[in-house]
């Protein structure tokens, strides 16, 4: 038998209380949240107290520097962010529907994964569902996971096959692409296939952000038995990296498709790497248990059936 207290904790949360809690998280204090919401401080404080009693947990501790979320508070914050996004998208989606437009579909991804997967899929999605609204942003791997959990994005385009998939996520690999050495005109005499040991002393451009892509690149040097080069410019912009390689004697390692996308001349070229025996794979990550929207379903079908 379910006790009365257990029933209260399991019943639905008042959406207004959840939005009030979100304001406290965003502003860092109850007083600041009250000002942002144009409410009295006692009203906001009472709402939070009732929410904590309903859930049977403490959501945050108050300190000199503001609030510090508990583990339970962090979970609820993600839900509050997801609800706020859902409410905002509801208005937008209704307006789009009035004009025969599906969406909005919000996606995020690492630069390479987006470049590899997204351009070819857009037309197939349009063929399946007609006009649709799409918002795409670039972020590092670790930020993408949190954005999916909070509902800020529905799909994350990422490097796959490197780390175990979080228990609350699903992952599908959609494409693979070999890593290659990218060089400019100043290395025109370099053969079409090299070991990283042969070019270890070259000046380099390599990714800065920590994540699956950088770990794959670092793994290539480990496989070659050489240290990651010290004479390295760290850069996460694909366009900037390619420009540096094109205009200097620096070299880089990139997936072949990403590196040569849009290149129609001999300004840069790809050199095969002996140690690159494993291809880089990219795919999509999404939250398990959360039904995908119609545009997201169409996107997944387009990516898995090119």
MOHURA-V500570 format. One record per residue. N is the residue number from 1. RES is the residue in three letters. PHI is phi in radians with two decimals (* if undefined). OMEGA is omega as a letter, one per 30 degrees, with the letter a starting at -180 (NA if undefined). Layout:
{{N/RES/PHI/OMEGA} {N/RES/PHI/OMEGA}}
//
This chain:
{{1/UNK/*/l} {2/UNK/-1.50/l} {3/UNK/-1.24/a} {4/UNK/-1.03/l} {5/UNK/-1.11/l} {6/UNK/-1.15/l} {7/UNK/-1.15/a} {8/UNK/-1.11/a} {9/UNK/-1.23/a} {10/UNK/-1.62/a} {11/UNK/-1.32/a} {12/UNK/-1.14/l} {13/UNK/-1.56/l} {14/UNK/-1.13/a} {15/UNK/-0.98/l} {16/UNK/-1.15/l} {17/UNK/-1.16/l} {18/UNK/-1.15/l} {19/UNK/-1.20/l} {20/UNK/-1.14/l} {21/UNK/-1.06/l} {22/UNK/-1.06/l} {23/UNK/-1.11/l} {24/UNK/-1.12/l} {25/UNK/-1.11/a} {26/UNK/-1.20/a} {27/UNK/-1.58/l} {28/UNK/1.61/l} {29/UNK/-2.83/l} {30/UNK/-1.21/a} {31/UNK/-1.12/l} {32/UNK/-1.17/l} {33/UNK/-1.13/l} {34/UNK/-1.07/l} {35/UNK/-1.14/a} {36/UNK/-1.14/a} {37/UNK/-1.61/a} {38/UNK/1.03/l} {39/UNK/-2.15/l} {40/UNK/-1.34/l} {41/UNK/-1.09/l} {42/UNK/-1.05/l} {43/UNK/-1.12/l} {44/UNK/-1.16/a} {45/UNK/-1.07/l} {46/UNK/-1.16/l} {47/UNK/-1.06/l} {48/UNK/-1.16/l} {49/UNK/-1.10/l} {50/UNK/-1.11/l} {51/UNK/-1.14/l} {52/UNK/-1.15/l} {53/UNK/-1.15/l} {54/UNK/-1.10/a} {55/UNK/-1.49/a} {56/UNK/1.27/a} {57/UNK/-2.44/l} {58/UNK/-1.67/a} {59/UNK/-1.58/l} {60/UNK/-2.78/l} {61/UNK/-1.84/l} {62/UNK/-1.71/l} {63/UNK/-2.31/l} {64/UNK/-1.10/a} {65/UNK/-1.55/a} {66/UNK/2.02/a} {67/UNK/-1.51/l} {68/UNK/-2.21/a} {69/UNK/-1.19/l} {70/UNK/-1.38/l} {71/UNK/-1.04/l} {72/UNK/-1.16/l} {73/UNK/-1.14/l} {74/UNK/-1.13/l} {75/UNK/-1.09/a} {76/UNK/-1.19/l} {77/UNK/-1.05/l} {78/UNK/-1.07/l} {79/UNK/-1.16/l} {80/UNK/-1.14/l} {81/UNK/-1.10/l} {82/UNK/-1.10/a} {83/UNK/-1.17/l} {84/UNK/-1.07/l} {85/UNK/-1.13/a} {86/UNK/-1.07/a} {87/UNK/-1.15/l} {88/UNK/-1.13/a} {89/UNK/-1.21/a} {90/UNK/-1.07/l} {91/UNK/-1.12/a} {92/UNK/-1.11/a} {93/UNK/-1.14/l} {94/UNK/-1.12/l} {95/UNK/-1.13/l} {96/UNK/-1.11/a} {97/UNK/-1.06/l} {98/UNK/-1.01/a} {99/UNK/-1.84/l} {100/UNK/1.28/a} {101/UNK/-2.00/l} {102/UNK/-1.47/l} {103/UNK/1.90/g} {104/UNK/-1.46/l} {105/UNK/-1.79/l} {106/UNK/-1.84/l} {107/UNK/-2.25/l} {108/UNK/-2.44/l} {109/UNK/-3.09/l} {110/UNK/-1.28/a} {111/UNK/-0.95/a} {112/UNK/-1.17/a} {113/UNK/-1.15/l} {114/UNK/-1.09/a} {115/UNK/-1.11/a} {116/UNK/-1.25/a} {117/UNK/-1.78/a} {118/UNK/-1.24/a} {119/UNK/-0.95/a} {120/UNK/-1.27/a} {121/UNK/-1.53/a} {122/UNK/-1.03/a} {123/UNK/-1.13/l} {124/UNK/-1.18/l} {125/UNK/-1.16/l} {126/UNK/-1.09/l} {127/UNK/-1.15/a} {128/UNK/-1.45/a} {129/UNK/-2.21/a} {130/UNK/1.46/a} {131/UNK/-1.08/l} {132/UNK/-2.54/l} {133/UNK/-1.62/a} {134/UNK/-2.29/l} {135/UNK/-2.16/a} {136/UNK/-2.22/l} {137/UNK/-2.27/l} {138/UNK/-1.74/l} {139/UNK/-2.61/l} {140/UNK/-1.20/a} {141/UNK/-0.92/a} {142/UNK/-1.14/l} {143/UNK/-1.27/a} {144/UNK/-1.11/l} {145/UNK/-1.03/a} {146/UNK/-1.19/l} {147/UNK/-1.16/l} {148/UNK/-1.14/a} {149/UNK/-1.11/a} {150/UNK/-1.44/a} {151/UNK/1.46/l} {152/UNK/-1.17/l} {153/UNK/-2.33/a} {154/UNK/-1.70/a} {155/UNK/-2.23/l} {156/UNK/-2.04/l} {157/UNK/-1.61/a} {158/UNK/-2.44/l} {159/UNK/-1.27/a} {160/UNK/-2.02/l} {161/UNK/1.37/a} {162/UNK/-1.79/a} {163/UNK/-2.04/l} {164/UNK/-1.18/a} {165/UNK/-1.35/l} {166/UNK/-0.95/a} {167/UNK/-1.06/a} {168/UNK/-1.64/a} {169/UNK/-2.14/l} {170/UNK/-2.11/a} {171/UNK/-2.41/l} {172/UNK/-2.29/l} {173/UNK/-1.48/a} {174/UNK/-2.02/a} {175/UNK/-2.82/l} {176/UNK/-2.35/a} {177/UNK/-2.75/a} {178/UNK/-1.30/l} {179/UNK/-1.33/l} {180/UNK/-2.40/l} {181/UNK/-1.49/a} {182/UNK/-1.86/a} {183/UNK/-2.28/l} {184/UNK/-1.77/a} {185/UNK/-1.04/a} {186/UNK/-1.24/l} {187/UNK/-2.06/a} {188/UNK/-1.14/a} {189/UNK/-1.51/l} {190/UNK/-1.18/a} {191/UNK/-1.15/a} {192/UNK/-1.36/l} {193/UNK/-2.59/a} {194/UNK/-2.47/l} {195/UNK/-1.68/l} {196/UNK/-1.09/l} {197/UNK/-1.11/a} {198/UNK/-1.30/a} {199/UNK/-2.06/a} {200/UNK/-0.98/a} {201/UNK/-1.47/l} {202/UNK/-1.18/l} {203/UNK/-1.31/a} {204/UNK/-2.20/l} {205/UNK/-2.20/a} {206/UNK/-2.37/a} {207/UNK/-1.13/a} {208/UNK/-1.63/a} {209/UNK/-1.11/l} {210/UNK/-1.32/a} {211/UNK/2.91/a} {212/UNK/-1.09/a} {213/UNK/-1.11/a} {214/UNK/-1.12/l} {215/UNK/-1.11/l} {216/UNK/-1.15/l} {217/UNK/-1.11/l} {218/UNK/-1.05/a} {219/UNK/-1.12/l} {220/UNK/-1.13/l} {221/UNK/-1.19/l} {222/UNK/-1.07/l} {223/UNK/-1.10/l} {224/UNK/-1.45/a} {225/UNK/1.31/l} {226/UNK/-2.22/l} {227/UNK/-1.37/l} {228/UNK/-1.06/a} {229/UNK/-0.96/l} {230/UNK/-1.43/a} {231/UNK/-1.43/a} {232/UNK/-2.18/l} {233/UNK/-1.62/l} {234/UNK/-1.67/a} {235/UNK/-2.64/l} {236/UNK/-1.77/l} {237/UNK/-1.50/l} {238/UNK/-1.12/a} {239/UNK/-1.12/l} {240/UNK/-1.18/l} {241/UNK/-1.03/l} {242/UNK/-1.10/l} {243/UNK/-1.14/l} {244/UNK/-1.09/l} {245/UNK/-1.11/a} {246/UNK/-1.15/a} {247/UNK/-1.75/a} {248/UNK/-2.46/l} {249/UNK/-1.68/l} {250/UNK/-1.34/a} {251/UNK/-2.22/l} {252/UNK/-2.60/l} {253/UNK/-2.03/l} {254/UNK/-2.54/l} {255/UNK/-1.09/a} {256/UNK/-1.02/a} {257/UNK/-1.08/l} {258/UNK/-1.11/a} {259/UNK/-1.14/a} {260/UNK/-1.72/l} {261/UNK/-1.05/l} {262/UNK/1.41/a} {263/UNK/-1.45/a} {264/UNK/-2.02/a} {265/UNK/-2.22/a} {266/UNK/-1.77/a} {267/UNK/-1.17/l} {268/UNK/-2.46/l} {269/UNK/-2.51/a} {270/UNK/-1.76/l} {271/UNK/-2.06/a} {272/UNK/-1.14/a} {273/UNK/-1.92/a} {274/UNK/-1.03/a} {275/UNK/-1.37/a} {276/UNK/-1.46/a} {277/UNK/-1.47/l} {278/UNK/-1.97/a} {279/UNK/-1.35/l} {280/UNK/-1.37/a} {281/UNK/-2.01/l} {282/UNK/-2.31/a} {283/UNK/-2.92/a} {284/UNK/-2.23/l} {285/UNK/-2.11/l} {286/UNK/-2.59/a} {287/UNK/-1.39/l} {288/UNK/-1.18/l} {289/UNK/1.50/l} {290/UNK/-1.82/a} {291/UNK/-1.02/l} {292/UNK/-1.36/l} {293/UNK/-1.20/a} {294/UNK/-1.03/l} {295/UNK/-1.09/l} {296/UNK/-1.17/l} {297/UNK/-1.07/l} {298/UNK/-1.13/l} {299/UNK/-1.12/l} {300/UNK/-1.08/l} {301/UNK/-1.12/l} {302/UNK/-1.15/a} {303/UNK/-1.28/a} {304/UNK/-1.56/l} {305/UNK/-2.31/a} {306/UNK/-1.18/NA}}
//
